[in-house]
Amino acid sequence: MWIDLLLLANLLDEPCHGYELRRKVEHGTGYALSNNSLYPALRRFTEAGAVTRTKEPQEGRPPRHVYELTDVGRELLHDLLADLPAERAGDEPEFMARLAFFDWLTAEERTRVLDARRTALQHRAERITDFSSRADGWRRVALAEAARRVTAELDWLDRVRAHPEAPPQEDA
């Protein structure tokens, strides 16, 4: 899940307490992250040995837990980044979470992620074409826009895939 990727990735630079980690993920994505997602994930990571949890004393307040990524966690993060399962490849946040950390992958691993996304988008384009043939009015308008977006992303993926060793230059 993309939230797991982002939680682990945000622990790479420095240990964080839960609230700080949640704030970093929300700031970096624009998505609200609930404690019901955050703390069960941190518990799973701690139980798996991917993250350590230590108590940090606070004056006049209960101690807070600080989470730190372990070597196991770094390996887990890499494995999650390098694998984009077919059933998740069509999900934009799943893909974008990996794309944001492409620097940590080899060109070959990046290509595999890009190919998984491309395959998912090709399937989506086929479904849109099929639905469009039976649509009219606003449905046809909506499907035409969806098709335009898929085509634009497929073109972009082709440009990125042609040179997976470096990020593409942004259009001016």
C-alpha positions in Angstrom: 0.0 0.0 0.0 1.3 3.5 -0.9 0.8 4.7 2.7 3.3 2.1 3.9 5.8 3.3 1.3 5.5 6.9 2.4 5.7 6.1 6.1 8.9 4.1 5.6 10.4 6.6 3.2 9.8 9.5 5.6 11.7 7.6 8.3 14.8 7.3 6.1 16.1 10.8 6.9 15.5 10.9 10.6 13.5 9.2 13.4 10.1 10.8 14.0 7.3 10.6 16.5 3.9 9.6 15.1 2.4 13.0 14.8 5.4 14.4 13.0 5.5 11.4 10.7 1.8 11.9 9.9 2.4 15.6 9.2 5.3 14.8 6.8 3.2 12.3 4.8 0.2 14.7 4.7 2.4 17.6 3.6 4.1 15.6 0.9 1.0 14.2 -0.6 -2.0 16.4 0.2 -3.9 13.4 1.5 -5.2 13.3 5.1 -3.8 10.4 7.1 -5.8 9.2 10.0 -4.3 7.7 13.2 -6.3 4.6 12.3 -4.0 4.1 9.3 -0.8 5.4 10.9 -0.5 3.6 14.1 -1.5 0.1 13.0 1.1 0.4 10.2 3.8 1.5 12.6 2.8 -1.4 14.9 3.1 -3.9 11.9 6.5 -2.4 11.0 7.7 -2.7 14.6 6.6 -6.3 14.9 8.3 -7.1 11.6 11.6 -5.5 12.8 11.4 -2.8 10.1 11.1 0.0 12.6 12.2 0.5 16.2 10.1 2.3 18.7 11.6 4.1 21.7 10.1 6.2 24.4 11.1 9.8 24.5 10.4 11.6 27.8 8.4 14.9 27.8 8.2 17.2 30.7 4.8 17.1 32.3 3.4 14.8 29.7 3.5 11.0 29.0 6.5 9.9 26.9 6.0 9.9 23.2 7.1 7.1 20.9 9.8 7.8 18.4 10.1 5.5 15.4 13.3 4.8 13.5 13.9 2.8 10.3 16.1 -0.3 10.7 18.2 -2.1 8.0 15.3 -4.5 7.6 13.0 -1.5 7.1 15.4 -0.1 4.4 15.3 -3.5 2.6 11.5 -3.7 2.9 11.1 -0.1 1.6 13.3 -1.0 -1.4 11.3 -4.1 -2.1 8.0 -2.2 -1.9 9.3 0.5 -4.2 10.7 -1.9 -6.8 7.4 -3.9 -7.0 4.2 -2.5 -8.4 1.7 -5.4 -8.5 -0.6 -5.5 -11.5 -3.7 -5.2 -9.2 -2.3 -1.9 -7.9 -0.7 -0.5 -11.0 -3.8 1.3 -12.1 -4.0 3.2 -8.8 -2.4 6.7 -9.2 -1.3 7.1 -5.6 0.4 3.7 -5.7 2.3 4.6 -8.8 3.1 8.2 -7.7 4.5 7.0 -4.4 7.0 4.8 -6.2 7.8 7.5 -8.8 8.7 10.0 -6.1 11.4 7.7 -4.8 12.8 6.4 -8.2 16.2 7.7 -7.2 16.5 4.7 -4.9 15.9 2.2 -7.7 18.0 0.9 -10.5 17.1 1.8 -14.1 15.9 -1.8 -14.5 13.7 -1.6 -11.5 12.2 1.7 -12.6 11.5 0.2 -16.0 9.5 -2.7 -14.4 7.4 -0.2 -12.4 6.8 1.9 -15.5 5.8 -1.2 -17.5 3.3 -2.3 -14.8 1.8 1.2 -14.9 1.7 1.2 -18.7 0.0 -2.2 -18.9 -2.7 -1.0 -16.4 -3.3 2.2 -18.4 -3.6 0.2 -21.6 -6.3 -1.9 -20.1 -8.0 1.2 -18.8 -7.9 2.7 -22.3 -9.5 -0.4 -23.8 -12.3 -0.2 -21.3 -12.8 3.4 -22.0 -13.0 2.8 -25.7 -15.5 0.0 -25.1 -17.7 2.1 -22.9 -17.4 5.1 -25.3 -19.0 3.2 -28.1 -22.2 2.9 -26.1 -22.2 6.3 -24.4 -23.9 9.5 -25.4 -24.2 13.0 -23.9 -22.2 13.8 -20.8 -21.0 10.2 -20.5 -19.3 10.5 -23.8 -17.8 13.8 -22.8 -16.5 12.3 -19.5 -15.1 9.3 -21.3 -13.4 11.4 -23.9 -11.7 13.4 -21.2 -10.7 10.2 -19.4 -9.3 8.8 -22.7 -7.3 12.0 -23.3 -5.7 11.8 -19.8 -4.8 8.1 -20.2 -3.3 8.8 -23.6 -1.3 11.8 -22.2 0.1 9.6 -19.4 0.9 6.8 -21.8 2.9 9.2 -23.9 4.7 10.5 -20.8 5.5 7.0 -19.6 7.0 6.2 -23.0 9.3 9.3 -22.7 10.4 8.4 -19.2 10.9 4.7 -20.1 13.2 5.7 -23.0 15.7 7.1 -20.4 15.0 5.4 -17.0 18.5 6.3 -15.7 17.5 10.0 -15.1 14.4 12.1 -14.5 12.9 13.7 -17.6 13.3 17.4 -18.2 10.2 19.3 -17.2 8.3 21.1 -20.0 8.9 24.8 -19.9 
